[in-house]
Amino acid sequence: MKHQPAVLIVEDESSIAELIAVNLRHNGFRPIWAMDGDTAQCEIDALLPDVILLDWMLPGESGLALAKRWRHHPRTKEIPIIMLTARGDEADRVAGLDAGADDYMAKPFSTKEMLARIRAVLRRRAPEQAGGKVSVGCLSLDASTHRVLHNDQPLRLGPTEFKLLQYLMTHAERVHSRGQLLDKVWGDHVFIEERTVDVHVKRLREALGDASGMVETVRGAGYRLTVQTSSSARA
């Protein structure tokens, strides 16, 4: 039997949740509904979902707070989170992404858009099987085992950061625009904004620690990975 990805819908408005659930069921997903953070946590404790659709405005703990908590917990840190909200301005989108969300949908949204975003985050979550091993300076990446080492010490990267680093390492010293990175790393990016690249570059640098300076910002052009680090280039 074909695997049905489990989608946890954290939404306090039952009519919206039911509409989402019906569309998910009709498209090969297994929806699970939770109306608040406590219920959602119980569902996660019982079974890890493949994706979380998380409403911003919830009774009790907000979706933003839940995203931060789940992103920092070892058990849930790699589950893709898509924020659902009526708050559509840029500051709110950035806040959602900075809290750890992988994507962001402003209400109202179409079923086609929702399904495309869910499938996109699931593709990004899957470990990259091709490419083998690559090394740049003291940084090494093994796609088959999904491991990254810096000076032989393991680093912990989320799935999107892993794919971003893999692409940058296999094309080291080249400058890549945000649009090019969206094409190569995100693939189906019809709904993804270029600002998303900046958020994931920030997360990648945080995960790289002492090697963070290898990811350079080239002003007006994009990003590149280089062996030569420059603090002025990281701004």
Backbone bond lengths (Angstrom), bond angles and torsions (degrees), N, CA, C in turn:
res aa  C-N    CA-C-N  psi(-1)  N-CA   C-N-CA  omega(-1)  CA-C   N-CA-C  phi
1 M - - - 1.469 - - 1.526 109.93 -
2 K 1.292 116.09 134.12 1.463 120.96 -178.14 1.524 110.74 -65.33
3 H 1.348 115.25 137.03 1.464 120.28 179.40 1.526 110.30 -65.18
4 Q 1.312 115.72 131.25 1.460 121.56 175.07 1.527 108.35 -102.75
5 P 1.322 118.43 109.02 1.466 119.94 179.67 1.531 111.15 -57.63
6 A 1.329 115.53 133.03 1.466 121.21 179.01 1.524 109.66 -84.74
7 V 1.327 115.89 127.82 1.464 121.48 179.56 1.523 108.24 -117.26
8 L 1.335 116.46 115.45 1.459 121.22 177.27 1.528 108.97 -85.57
9 I 1.318 116.53 117.34 1.466 122.45 179.03 1.523 107.72 -98.59
10 V 1.325 117.33 111.65 1.464 121.43 178.79 1.530 106.48 -104.29
11 E 1.319 115.72 96.66 1.471 122.65 -171.04 1.521 108.44 -151.46
12 D 1.346 116.98 126.32 1.468 119.59 -175.88 1.529 113.00 -85.15
13 E 1.332 117.89 -14.31 1.462 120.26 177.73 1.525 109.08 -90.38
14 S 1.337 116.02 108.62 1.461 121.13 -172.76 1.530 112.70 -60.77
15 S 1.344 117.32 -35.41 1.470 119.45 -178.44 1.523 111.14 -65.29
16 I 1.333 116.72 -39.76 1.460 120.77 178.36 1.524 110.12 -68.84
17 A 1.342 115.49 -44.43 1.461 120.31 -179.30 1.527 111.44 -60.89
18 E 1.330 116.70 -41.72 1.459 120.38 -178.90 1.525 111.03 -67.18
19 L 1.332 117.12 -40.03 1.454 120.93 177.68 1.531 110.92 -61.29
20 I 1.328 115.74 -44.61 1.465 120.51 177.96 1.526 109.95 -62.29
21 A 1.341 115.99 -45.94 1.466 120.79 -176.91 1.524 111.74 -61.16
22 V 1.328 116.99 -43.38 1.467 120.97 179.99 1.521 110.87 -60.17
23 N 1.319 115.95 -45.35 1.462 119.99 -179.33 1.528 112.06 -67.50
24 L 1.317 116.38 -35.51 1.460 119.61 177.41 1.528 110.67 -66.09
25 R 1.341 116.31 -45.75 1.468 119.90 179.66 1.526 111.71 -59.25
26 H 1.325 116.67 -40.18 1.455 121.20 -178.44 1.526 112.45 -71.01
27 N 1.327 117.02 -11.57 1.465 120.65 -177.33 1.529 112.74 -119.43
28 G 1.319 115.51 23.92 1.459 119.35 170.63 1.514 116.75 87.71
29 F 1.332 117.87 14.57 1.455 121.16 178.01 1.535 110.18 -108.25
30 R 1.324 115.82 161.54 1.461 120.95 177.43 1.531 108.55 -112.72
31 P 1.326 118.11 99.88 1.469 120.35 -177.23 1.528 112.25 -78.03
32 I 1.328 114.57 144.64 1.467 122.64 173.81 1.521 105.74 -130.11
33 W 1.325 117.07 129.82 1.463 119.37 -175.53 1.520 111.80 -108.15
34 A 1.320 115.18 135.64 1.464 122.26 172.52 1.515 107.50 -135.24
35 M 1.339 117.26 133.23 1.460 119.64 -174.66 1.530 113.73 -92.62
36 D 1.343 117.17 -7.89 1.472 119.43 177.58 1.521 109.26 -154.75
37 G 1.330 115.01 176.47 1.454 120.11 -176.25 1.516 113.91 -63.64
38 D 1.331 117.46 -39.48 1.469 120.60 -178.98 1.525 111.12 -63.21
39 T 1.334 115.80 -45.27 1.465 120.07 179.06 1.523 110.35 -65.17
40 A 1.327 115.91 -40.79 1.465 119.99 179.10 1.528 110.99 -61.77
41 Q 1.333 116.46 -40.70 1.461 119.95 179.75 1.523 111.02 -64.24
42 C 1.318 116.99 -38.68 1.474 121.13 177.07 1.528 110.74 -61.94
43 E 1.328 115.81 -42.01 1.467 119.72 178.65 1.531 110.88 -64.47
44 I 1.325 116.54 -41.74 1.464 121.17 -179.99 1.521 110.63 -66.65
45 D 1.343 116.48 -39.07 1.468 120.13 178.36 1.526 111.12 -63.02
46 A 1.338 115.96 -33.07 1.470 120.67 -179.03 1.525 111.38 -78.13
47 L 1.325 116.91 -41.78 1.460 121.19 -177.19 1.524 109.41 -158.64
48 L 1.329 116.64 126.92 1.458 119.99 178.97 1.525 110.43 -70.97
49 P 1.322 118.42 125.15 1.466 120.29 176.23 1.522 110.56 -76.41
50 D 1.332 115.68 165.31 1.460 120.55 176.53 1.527 111.29 -82.90
51 V 1.333 116.26 -29.85 1.468 123.12 179.83 1.520 107.86 -146.20
52 I 1.346 115.96 148.62 1.464 121.06 173.90 1.525 108.59 -118.29
53 L 1.343 116.98 123.43 1.464 122.19 169.86 1.521 105.72 -97.45
54 L 1.308 116.84 113.91 1.465 121.52 -167.46 1.524 111.86 -120.24
55 D 1.330 116.43 115.72 1.458 120.56 177.15 1.527 109.72 -72.74
56 W 1.320 116.04 142.87 1.468 120.85 -179.53 1.528 110.41 -70.46
57 M 1.333 116.34 -50.33 1.462 121.43 -174.95 1.528 110.34 -92.81
58 L 1.332 116.48 107.71 1.463 121.80 -179.03 1.528 109.75 -130.37
59 P 1.333 117.51 154.80 1.471 119.04 172.48 1.523 109.33 -67.08
60 G 1.310 117.11 137.49 1.460 119.91 -177.51 1.514 110.83 81.30
61 E 1.320 116.24 -129.44 1.456 121.49 -177.79 1.527 110.47 -69.13
62 S 1.325 116.48 132.89 1.475 120.58 -176.72 1.524 110.68 -73.68
63 G 1.332 114.92 160.63 1.450 119.92 176.37 1.520 112.02 -60.60
64 L 1.327 116.75 -35.45 1.456 120.92 178.95 1.528 110.60 -62.14
65 A 1.338 116.53 -44.58 1.472 121.31 179.32 1.528 110.69 -65.90
66 L 1.335 116.24 -39.82 1.466 120.02 179.32 1.525 110.88 -64.54
67 A 1.338 116.50 -42.12 1.466 120.29 179.29 1.521 110.67 -59.59
68 K 1.332 116.63 -44.39 1.468 120.36 179.17 1.524 110.75 -61.90
69 R 1.338 116.19 -44.43 1.475 120.34 -177.85 1.529 111.09 -64.31
70 W 1.322 115.89 -47.86 1.469 118.96 -178.18 1.511 111.85 -67.44
71 R 1.337 117.35 -34.88 1.458 120.22 -179.35 1.531 111.47 -67.77
72 H 1.327 116.97 -28.04 1.461 119.84 -177.42 1.526 113.36 -95.71
73 H 1.335 117.64 -4.46 1.456 120.02 178.62 1.524 109.13 -89.84
74 P 1.349 118.59 132.08 1.476 120.75 -176.47 1.524 114.05 -54.68
75 R 1.339 117.54 -34.43 1.463 120.13 -175.44 1.533 112.34 -75.07
76 T 1.318 116.69 -30.06 1.464 120.15 -173.43 1.529 113.84 -113.67
77 K 1.323 117.97 0.69 1.464 120.16 -170.00 1.530 113.51 -63.83
78 E 1.355 118.12 -23.67 1.461 119.11 -176.64 1.524 113.20 -103.22
79 I 1.337 117.85 4.36 1.462 119.28 177.31 1.527 108.99 -74.60
80 P 1.315 118.77 125.72 1.469 120.13 178.17 1.533 110.91 -62.23
81 I 1.330 116.08 135.17 1.461 122.30 179.43 1.523 108.91 -121.43
82 I 1.340 115.76 126.00 1.464 121.23 174.27 1.522 107.32 -113.45
83 M 1.328 116.66 119.65 1.461 121.44 179.92 1.528 109.95 -79.85
84 L 1.329 115.68 136.30 1.467 122.49 174.62 1.518 108.11 -113.84
85 T 1.301 117.55 127.40 1.456 117.76 -178.09 1.520 112.83 -161.42
86 A 1.311 115.12 155.23 1.458 121.28 173.77 1.523 110.18 -83.92
87 R 1.343 116.24 -9.32 1.466 121.01 -179.12 1.523 107.90 -83.71
88 G 1.322 115.71 107.47 1.459 119.08 -170.87 1.507 116.47 -108.51
89 D 1.362 118.69 -0.69 1.467 116.83 -175.90 1.525 110.79 -79.34
90 E 1.323 115.39 165.18 1.464 121.05 -171.60 1.522 112.60 -60.26
91 A 1.332 117.79 -41.05 1.463 120.36 -178.39 1.526 111.41 -59.19
92 D 1.342 116.61 -39.38 1.457 119.97 179.15 1.524 111.49 -71.18
93 R 1.326 116.89 -38.37 1.467 119.70 177.47 1.521 110.34 -62.11
94 V 1.316 115.88 -43.45 1.463 120.76 179.84 1.531 110.00 -64.71
95 A 1.332 117.06 -41.98 1.467 120.70 178.92 1.528 110.71 -60.93
96 G 1.333 116.98 -41.34 1.454 120.82 178.36 1.519 111.91 -63.78
97 L 1.322 116.74 -44.41 1.465 120.33 178.97 1.521 111.28 -66.81
98 D 1.324 116.68 -40.50 1.464 120.26 179.01 1.522 111.89 -66.16
99 A 1.335 116.94 -28.03 1.469 120.84 178.42 1.524 111.41 -72.25
100 G 1.330 116.55 -13.17 1.457 119.41 177.79 1.511 114.55 121.11
101 A 1.346 117.33 -1.08 1.462 119.32 178.36 1.524 109.97 -67.61
102 D 1.335 115.79 144.32 1.462 120.70 177.64 1.520 111.73 -85.45
103 D 1.329 115.55 -23.75 1.458 119.98 -178.74 1.524 108.24 -156.40
104 Y 1.333 115.84 174.42 1.454 121.20 -169.61 1.521 108.29 -149.59
105 M 1.343 116.98 127.82 1.467 120.82 176.59 1.520 109.85 -124.76
106 A 1.320 115.99 124.63 1.462 120.87 176.74 1.524 109.59 -89.00
107 K 1.324 116.32 133.62 1.468 121.01 176.94 1.528 109.94 -75.60
108 P 1.323 117.64 146.65 1.474 127.38 -6.69 1.523 110.19 -79.73
109 F 1.331 116.12 150.37 1.459 120.78 178.66 1.524 108.31 -129.88
110 S 1.320 115.75 157.15 1.464 120.17 -178.50 1.525 110.06 -85.35
111 T 1.324 115.47 156.59 1.466 120.64 176.44 1.518 110.69 -60.87
112 K 1.337 116.29 -41.29 1.461 120.66 -179.43 1.527 111.03 -60.83
113 E 1.332 116.01 -41.53 1.463 120.17 178.82 1.527 110.18 -65.01
114 M 1.328 117.26 -45.76 1.463 121.44 -179.19 1.525 110.94 -58.67
115 L 1.323 117.09 -47.59 1.459 121.19 -178.39 1.530 110.82 -64.48
116 A 1.335 117.18 -39.28 1.464 120.92 179.39 1.525 110.87 -63.75
117 R 1.325 116.03 -40.90 1.470 119.45 -179.60 1.532 110.90 -68.50
118 I 1.333 117.24 -41.49 1.463 120.59 179.07 1.521 110.52 -62.26
119 R 1.332 116.47 -46.38 1.466 119.68 179.63 1.528 111.22 -63.74
120 A 1.331 116.58 -35.34 1.465 120.17 179.95 1.530 110.97 -65.82
121 V 1.339 118.18 -44.81 1.470 119.07 -179.08 1.522 110.70 -69.65
122 L 1.332 117.94 -31.55 1.465 120.30 176.30 1.529 110.77 -66.65
123 R 1.331 116.98 -39.46 1.472 119.71 176.87 1.515 110.54 -63.83
124 R 1.319 116.86 -40.86 1.463 119.56 -179.13 1.516 111.58 -69.20
125 R 1.343 116.76 -28.36 1.462 120.24 -179.09 1.512 111.67 -71.63
126 A 1.345 117.16 -32.74 1.463 121.10 -176.91 1.520 110.14 -63.18
127 P 1.326 118.75 131.35 1.472 121.13 178.77 1.517 110.89 -59.37
128 E 1.306 115.71 141.06 1.461 120.69 178.60 1.523 108.78 -72.82
129 Q 1.312 117.64 120.69 1.457 121.07 -176.52 1.526 112.45 -89.23
130 A 1.323 116.04 -26.63 1.456 118.98 -177.36 1.524 110.58 -92.25
131 G 1.329 115.93 158.59 1.456 119.58 172.24 1.503 114.75 110.21
132 G 1.332 118.84 -22.91 1.454 121.43 177.60 1.512 113.07 60.23
133 K 1.346 115.57 -137.96 1.460 121.37 -177.06 1.524 110.88 -103.51
134 V 1.317 114.87 145.36 1.465 120.18 176.04 1.522 107.93 -143.88
135 S 1.341 116.24 143.13 1.463 121.58 179.31 1.517 110.07 -131.07
136 V 1.328 115.05 139.49 1.464 121.83 173.58 1.519 106.22 -135.99
137 G 1.334 116.55 114.39 1.452 119.66 -176.36 1.523 110.73 59.74
138 C 1.330 116.54 -128.43 1.464 121.74 -179.93 1.526 112.21 -92.03
139 L 1.340 116.23 9.77 1.460 121.85 -177.93 1.525 108.90 -105.36
140 S 1.330 117.10 130.99 1.461 120.51 177.41 1.517 109.89 -133.79
141 L 1.328 116.26 146.68 1.457 122.58 -177.72 1.523 108.85 -134.99
142 D 1.320 115.92 134.05 1.464 122.38 177.68 1.526 107.84 -119.09
143 A 1.333 116.65 108.00 1.466 120.62 -176.41 1.520 112.19 -68.00
144 S 1.335 117.40 -32.42 1.465 120.03 -176.19 1.518 112.21 -69.44
145 T 1.343 117.22 -32.76 1.476 120.64 179.33 1.525 112.41 -103.78
146 H 1.363 115.98 -4.77 1.467 121.80 179.11 1.533 110.96 60.80
147 R 1.349 115.55 42.67 1.465 120.37 -178.78 1.518 111.04 -119.78
148 V 1.329 115.13 145.14 1.463 122.42 175.72 1.519 107.88 -126.89
149 L 1.329 116.68 131.49 1.458 121.67 179.07 1.522 109.77 -122.42
150 H 1.341 115.79 142.04 1.468 121.65 171.11 1.513 106.87 -124.72
151 N 1.340 116.98 117.66 1.469 121.39 -173.28 1.532 110.49 52.00
152 D 1.327 115.00 41.57 1.467 124.06 177.76 1.525 113.91 68.60
153 Q 1.328 117.10 9.47 1.462 120.78 176.63 1.533 108.96 -102.78
154 P 1.335 117.75 131.73 1.471 120.14 -176.65 1.527 112.57 -69.25
155 L 1.328 115.86 144.09 1.460 122.79 176.01 1.524 108.09 -117.12
156 R 1.330 116.27 148.67 1.461 121.32 -179.93 1.535 108.91 -104.55
157 L 1.336 115.67 115.91 1.461 121.25 -179.92 1.519 109.98 -122.27
158 G 1.336 116.08 143.63 1.452 120.77 172.03 1.521 109.76 -70.48
159 P 1.328 118.35 167.53 1.472 121.18 -175.41 1.523 114.06 -61.72
160 T 1.337 116.96 -40.15 1.472 118.79 -179.70 1.518 110.33 -70.92
161 E 1.343 116.61 -40.29 1.467 120.19 179.14 1.534 109.92 -64.07
162 F 1.344 116.64 -36.09 1.464 120.16 178.36 1.528 110.48 -61.96
163 K 1.333 116.85 -48.44 1.462 120.32 -179.15 1.530 111.15 -65.11
164 L 1.334 116.66 -37.43 1.461 120.71 178.21 1.524 110.20 -63.84
165 L 1.342 116.64 -46.17 1.457 120.49 179.73 1.529 110.72 -64.70
166 Q 1.330 116.98 -40.82 1.458 120.28 179.74 1.526 111.09 -59.67
167 Y 1.325 115.78 -43.58 1.458 118.47 179.98 1.529 110.88 -66.12
168 L 1.330 116.56 -44.27 1.468 119.77 -179.79 1.533 111.17 -63.38
169 M 1.345 116.75 -39.28 1.476 119.81 -178.75 1.523 111.65 -70.19
170 T 1.322 117.43 -35.55 1.472 119.71 179.67 1.523 111.94 -78.82
171 H 1.336 115.61 -7.06 1.473 120.68 175.83 1.533 108.75 -132.51
172 A 1.327 115.59 46.71 1.464 121.21 -175.39 1.530 111.62 -61.88
173 E 1.325 113.53 148.42 1.474 124.18 178.01 1.527 113.43 73.16
174 R 1.331 118.40 -5.47 1.464 119.91 176.46 1.525 109.09 -92.81
175 V 1.321 115.22 146.28 1.465 120.72 177.42 1.536 108.66 -89.89
176 H 1.328 115.97 131.31 1.462 121.45 -179.24 1.517 109.12 -121.27
177 S 1.321 116.91 127.44 1.462 120.51 176.45 1.523 108.86 -71.82
178 R 1.332 116.36 164.49 1.472 120.34 177.52 1.519 110.45 -60.80
179 G 1.335 116.69 -39.30 1.457 120.72 178.56 1.525 112.26 -62.63
180 Q 1.334 116.70 -40.49 1.459 120.13 178.64 1.521 111.06 -66.10
181 L 1.326 116.47 -39.60 1.468 119.94 179.14 1.523 110.45 -66.36
182 L 1.328 116.92 -38.92 1.466 119.75 176.52 1.528 110.11 -60.15
183 D 1.327 117.05 -42.50 1.463 121.35 179.55 1.522 111.70 -62.71
184 K 1.339 116.37 -46.64 1.461 120.89 -170.88 1.526 113.21 -84.63
185 V 1.324 117.86 -33.74 1.470 120.86 -175.55 1.522 111.63 -96.67
186 W 1.341 115.68 -44.64 1.464 119.91 -177.28 1.527 112.14 -88.11
187 G 1.336 116.61 -28.48 1.459 119.72 179.47 1.519 111.32 72.74
188 D 1.332 116.43 -99.27 1.470 121.32 -179.81 1.528 108.24 -77.14
189 H 1.324 116.32 89.22 1.469 120.03 -172.25 1.523 111.71 -111.40
190 V 1.319 116.68 26.05 1.462 119.10 -175.98 1.534 111.46 -58.77
191 F 1.334 117.10 -27.26 1.463 119.89 -178.38 1.534 112.19 -108.96
192 I 1.317 117.56 3.63 1.458 120.86 -174.73 1.526 109.74 -97.12
193 E 1.325 116.56 132.66 1.459 121.05 -179.70 1.527 110.73 -90.82
194 E 1.320 116.30 152.55 1.460 120.58 -178.45 1.524 112.07 -62.09
195 R 1.327 117.01 -27.37 1.467 120.64 178.26 1.537 110.53 -60.17
196 T 1.330 117.09 -27.96 1.461 121.34 178.37 1.523 110.87 -58.95
197 V 1.333 117.12 -37.02 1.461 120.85 178.99 1.529 109.99 -60.14
198 D 1.335 117.40 -44.34 1.465 121.25 -179.29 1.525 110.85 -60.28
199 V 1.328 116.57 -41.56 1.465 120.62 -179.27 1.527 110.47 -63.24
200 H 1.326 116.96 -43.88 1.468 119.56 -178.31 1.525 111.97 -73.62
201 V 1.334 117.87 -30.00 1.468 119.89 173.27 1.537 109.43 -64.41
202 K 1.333 116.39 -40.83 1.463 120.25 177.30 1.529 110.51 -60.87
203 R 1.345 116.30 -44.80 1.470 120.31 178.40 1.524 111.41 -64.16
204 L 1.326 116.21 -39.37 1.461 120.28 179.09 1.527 110.37 -62.40
205 R 1.311 117.01 -45.02 1.462 120.31 179.09 1.521 111.39 -61.02
206 E 1.330 115.98 -41.41 1.465 119.15 178.38 1.522 110.81 -61.76
207 A 1.326 117.15 -40.70 1.465 121.31 -179.45 1.530 111.48 -69.79
208 L 1.338 117.63 -31.50 1.456 121.24 -178.51 1.523 112.81 -74.41
209 G 1.321 117.61 -20.15 1.463 120.40 177.47 1.516 112.34 60.46
210 D 1.355 116.47 -118.69 1.464 121.17 -177.56 1.523 112.70 -63.49
211 A 1.325 117.20 -19.73 1.466 120.79 -179.93 1.524 112.18 -92.76
212 S 1.328 117.35 6.14 1.467 120.72 -174.55 1.523 113.13 -59.61
213 G 1.339 116.88 -30.78 1.451 120.71 -178.60 1.520 114.08 -67.39
214 M 1.351 116.32 -12.03 1.459 119.41 178.33 1.526 111.94 -70.35
215 V 1.344 116.37 -22.65 1.463 120.23 177.59 1.527 107.99 -92.91
216 E 1.301 116.62 105.18 1.453 121.95 -174.38 1.519 111.99 -98.99
217 T 1.320 114.54 144.43 1.457 121.05 169.74 1.529 108.26 -93.38
218 V 1.310 116.30 123.10 1.462 120.71 176.07 1.520 106.54 -102.81
219 R 1.317 116.13 105.40 1.459 121.07 -170.78 1.524 112.28 -56.03
220 G 1.335 114.81 130.31 1.448 121.17 179.17 1.520 114.48 77.33
221 A 1.360 116.86 0.05 1.469 118.93 -176.34 1.527 112.37 -126.76
222 G 1.340 117.70 -44.50 1.461 119.74 -178.38 1.511 112.05 146.92
223 Y 1.346 115.72 -133.32 1.469 121.01 -175.29 1.523 110.18 -134.18
224 R 1.347 114.69 155.79 1.461 119.50 171.62 1.524 108.68 -149.08
225 L 1.329 115.06 156.97 1.460 121.44 174.01 1.515 107.97 -103.86
226 T 1.307 116.81 129.21 1.457 120.88 -176.30 1.512 110.51 -138.38
227 V 1.334 116.34 150.91 1.460 120.96 175.08 1.524 109.68 -71.65
228 Q 1.329 115.82 -34.60 1.464 120.02 179.93 1.528 108.71 -82.31
229 T 1.325 117.50 118.16 1.460 121.27 -179.24 1.514 110.35 -95.71
230 S 1.331 114.26 144.54 1.459 120.82 179.37 1.500 108.55 -142.25
231 S 1.327 117.49 118.82 1.468 120.35 -177.09 1.522 111.22 -63.60
232 S 1.335 116.75 -29.29 1.456 118.46 -178.16 1.523 111.73 -71.79
233 A 1.335 116.65 -21.18 1.455 120.17 -176.54 1.514 112.80 -86.50
234 R 1.350 117.57 -7.67 1.459 120.39 -174.73 1.512 113.70 -89.64
235 A 1.307 118.03 -4.19 1.460 120.03 -174.05 1.501 111.43 -61.58
